[in-house]
C-alpha cells in the first residue's frame, strides 16, 4: 500500500466517522465496533459497501455520509473527538487536533484566495 498524505489520511478518517454516523442512522444491524480490529482509515466505508447490496440503503447511507463530511470538517478538536468516540472510530486527542487544524488552514486559505 502506498503512503498516504496527511490530506488523504484526514479525509479517510473523517469519511469513516461520517460513514459510522450514517450507518448508525440507517443500518442498525451493522455493528461498527466489530469491524474496527486493526483499524485503518477508509476500511469501514469499504467493508460496509462490500457487504451491503441493497441499492437504496447504499444510496441513503453514502448520501448522508457525504453531507456529514462537510460538517465534520468544521468541528473543533473536542467536538471531533466526541463524534469519533460516539460512533466507535478510534482517534486520539492529538490526532483530532491535527485534523481540525488541517481543515481550518484549508478554510482560511480559501478565504484569503477569494479576497
N, C-alpha and C positions, 0 to 999 in steps of 0.2 A: 504494500500500500504506500502511496506517495505521502510525503509530509504535507500536512495542511497548513495554510497560512492562518494567522490569528483571525482574519476576517472570515475565512471559511469555517474555522472551528467554532467561532462565536455564533455564526448563523446556524450551524447544525445544532448547537446546544440550545439556542432559543427555539429552533424548529422542533426539537424533541419536547421542550416544555409546552409549546403550543399544541403539539400533537397529543400529549398526555391530557391537556385540558379538554381538547375536542373529543378524544376517546372517552374520557370520563362523562362527557355530556351525552354522547350518542351510542356508545357501545360499552355499557356497564359490565358485560360478561367478560370483557378483556381486562385482565389484571396486569397493569403496567409493572408493578413491583416484581412479578415473576419473570419478567423479560429483561431485567437490568443486571444480571450477573455479568461481570466483566464488561461494564458499560463503556460504550464508545459513542460519542455524539453522532447522530444520524441513524443509528441502528434501530431505535424504537420505531421511527417512521417506516423504515424499510421492512422491518419484521411485520408490522401491522398491515401494511399494504400487501405483503406476500401472503398473509393468512386470510384476508377478507376478500371475498369475491363479489359481494353484493354491491353493484354499481351505485345505487342510490345512497347507501351508507358511506361508501368511499367518497362520494362527491360531497356529502354533508360534512364529514369529518375533515377532509382536506380543505374545504372552503372555510370552515370555522378556524382551522389551524392557521391558514394564510392570513385571515383577519387578525388573529391573536398575535401574530408576529409583529405587526405594526405597533400594537400596544406594548408588547414586551420590550421592544427597542427603546421605549421612552421611560422605562422604570429605573428608579434608583436602586442601589445595591441591596438595601434592606427589603424592598418590595420584590425584587427579583429573586433573592434568596428564599423569601417566604413562598412565592409562587412555585419555585422549583421543589421545595420541601413538601408543599401541599400535594403536589402531583407526582412525587416519588422520583424526581430527577436529581441525582447526586451532584451538588455544586457547593464548593466551599466559599466562604465569605470573600476571600481574596480574589478568587476567580470571578465571582459575581461583580465585584468592584471593577475588575478589568473589563468585563463585558459592558457594564454600564458606562464606564469611561470611554470605551471604544465607540459606542453608538452616540454618545454626547459629542465627541470630537467630529464624528461624521455629520451630525446635525449642524454643528457650528460651522463646519467647512462649507456646507451648502448655503447657510445663511450669509456667510461672508462672500461667497461667489455670486449670489443673487443681488447684492447691493450695487 
